[in-house]
Amino acid sequence: MNEMPKPQTLYRGSQKHKNRPTGERKGTLCPEWTHITAAGGYRNDPFAHDWEATQAHQLFERALSDEGGRRRFATAEGIAFEAKPTEDGTWHGYPVPWEAVPPEIVQNWKEDGMVTRRQIKNYWKQDQDDLHWAIEAGTR
């Protein structure tokens, strides 16, 4: 019996959430550990990067959808992440303050031990002009 080929991930990072120069308006910057692979770190081309080998891909794969299914949420290292679909059919994710995560998802993760009340409190609300908060928060 032939095995079906594994479908490629629908996740692809976006330059606007990387700590690299870009012509786009920047959003909250992702910690480096979210997009490092065994071959090295993210360079500058989101289409050439091996996203399937990243923590960002793993977060996306286990993310929970909001009611409308247009946003997906995941958590790691006490940080909440949101993914949204892009115009090319892929999704990109980025850190968000906890206040942006639907309460039922936060409660589910607290009950499952995936996040603590302290972590939620630390990253509940962030200054919209501080795009680096998650880089600093997610330092391992």
C-alpha positions as CSV (number, residue, x, y, z in Angstrom):
1,M,0.0,0.0,0.0
2,N,1.3,3.5,-0.9
3,E,1.6,6.1,1.8
4,M,0.0,9.4,1.1
5,P,2.6,12.3,1.1
6,K,2.5,14.3,4.2
7,P,0.8,17.7,3.5
8,Q,3.0,20.7,4.0
9,T,2.2,23.0,6.8
10,L,-0.1,25.9,6.3
11,Y,2.1,28.0,8.5
12,R,4.6,30.5,7.1
13,G,6.2,33.3,9.2
14,S,5.9,36.9,8.2
15,Q,8.7,39.5,7.9
16,K,6.7,42.0,9.9
17,H,7.0,39.9,13.0
18,K,10.8,39.2,12.7
19,N,13.5,41.4,14.2
20,R,14.9,42.1,10.7
21,P,14.7,45.1,8.5
22,T,11.7,45.1,6.2
23,G,9.6,47.6,4.2
24,E,6.4,46.5,6.0
25,R,4.9,48.1,9.1
26,K,6.2,46.0,12.0
27,G,4.0,44.0,14.4
28,T,4.9,42.4,17.7
29,L,8.2,40.6,17.2
30,C,8.5,36.9,17.7
31,P,11.2,35.4,19.9
32,E,14.0,33.8,18.0
33,W,13.3,30.3,19.4
34,T,10.0,30.2,17.6
35,H,11.7,30.0,14.1
36,I,15.1,28.3,14.7
37,T,15.6,24.9,13.0
38,A,18.4,22.4,13.4
39,A,20.0,24.0,10.3
40,G,20.1,27.4,11.9
41,G,18.0,30.5,12.4
42,Y,15.7,32.4,10.2
43,R,17.4,34.5,7.6
44,N,15.3,36.9,5.5
45,D,13.1,34.9,3.1
46,P,9.9,33.5,4.7
47,F,9.3,31.4,1.6
48,A,12.7,29.7,1.7
49,H,12.6,28.9,5.5
50,D,11.9,25.3,6.7
51,W,8.8,26.3,8.7
52,E,7.9,22.6,9.4
53,A,11.0,22.3,11.5
54,T,10.2,25.2,13.8
55,Q,8.5,25.7,17.1
56,A,6.2,28.1,15.3
57,H,4.9,25.3,13.2
58,Q,4.4,23.1,16.3
59,L,2.5,25.9,17.9
60,F,0.3,26.3,14.9
61,E,-0.4,22.6,14.6
62,R,-1.7,22.4,18.2
63,A,-3.4,25.9,18.2
64,L,-7.1,26.2,19.2
65,S,-9.5,28.2,16.9
66,D,-11.7,31.0,18.0
67,E,-15.5,30.7,17.4
68,G,-15.3,32.0,13.9
69,G,-12.3,30.0,12.9
70,R,-10.5,33.0,11.6
71,R,-7.9,33.1,14.4
72,R,-5.9,30.4,16.1
73,F,-4.2,30.6,19.5
74,A,-1.3,28.7,21.1
75,T,1.0,29.2,24.1
76,A,4.6,28.4,25.0
77,E,7.0,29.8,27.5
78,G,4.2,31.8,29.1
79,I,3.5,33.8,25.9
80,A,0.3,33.7,23.9
81,F,0.4,33.5,20.1
82,E,-2.2,34.3,17.6
83,A,-2.3,33.1,14.0
84,K,-4.3,34.6,11.2
85,P,-4.7,33.6,7.5
86,T,-2.8,35.4,4.9
87,E,-3.8,36.3,1.3
88,D,-1.8,33.4,-0.1
89,G,-3.6,30.6,1.8
90,T,-1.1,30.2,4.6
91,W,-1.2,31.5,8.1
92,H,1.2,33.6,10.1
93,G,1.5,33.9,13.8
94,Y,2.8,36.4,16.3
95,P,2.8,37.1,20.1
96,V,-0.2,38.8,21.6
97,P,-1.0,40.0,25.1
98,W,-3.2,37.6,27.0
99,E,-6.1,40.0,27.0
100,A,-6.4,39.2,23.2
101,V,-7.0,35.5,23.8
102,P,-10.6,34.3,24.1
103,P,-11.3,33.7,27.9
104,E,-12.5,30.1,27.3
105,I,-9.2,29.2,25.7
106,V,-7.2,30.8,28.5
107,Q,-9.3,28.9,31.1
108,N,-8.7,25.6,29.2
109,W,-5.0,26.2,29.2
110,K,-4.9,27.1,32.9
111,E,-6.8,23.9,33.8
112,D,-4.5,21.8,31.6
113,G,-1.4,23.4,33.2
114,M,-0.1,24.9,30.0
115,V,0.0,28.4,31.5
116,T,0.1,29.8,35.0
117,R,-1.9,32.7,36.4
118,R,1.4,34.5,37.0
119,Q,2.4,34.2,33.3
120,I,-1.0,35.5,32.3
121,K,-0.7,38.4,34.7
122,N,2.9,39.3,33.5
123,Y,1.8,39.5,29.8
124,W,-1.9,40.4,30.2
125,K,-1.6,43.8,28.5
126,Q,1.2,45.3,26.6
127,D,1.9,48.8,25.3
128,Q,1.0,48.8,21.6
129,D,4.2,50.7,20.8
130,D,6.4,48.1,22.4
131,L,7.0,45.6,19.7
132,H,9.9,43.9,21.5
133,W,8.1,42.7,24.7
134,A,7.8,39.0,23.5
135,I,11.5,38.9,22.5
136,E,12.5,40.0,26.0
137,A,9.8,37.8,27.7
138,G,10.6,34.7,25.7
139,T,14.3,34.6,26.3
140,R,15.2,31.1,27.4
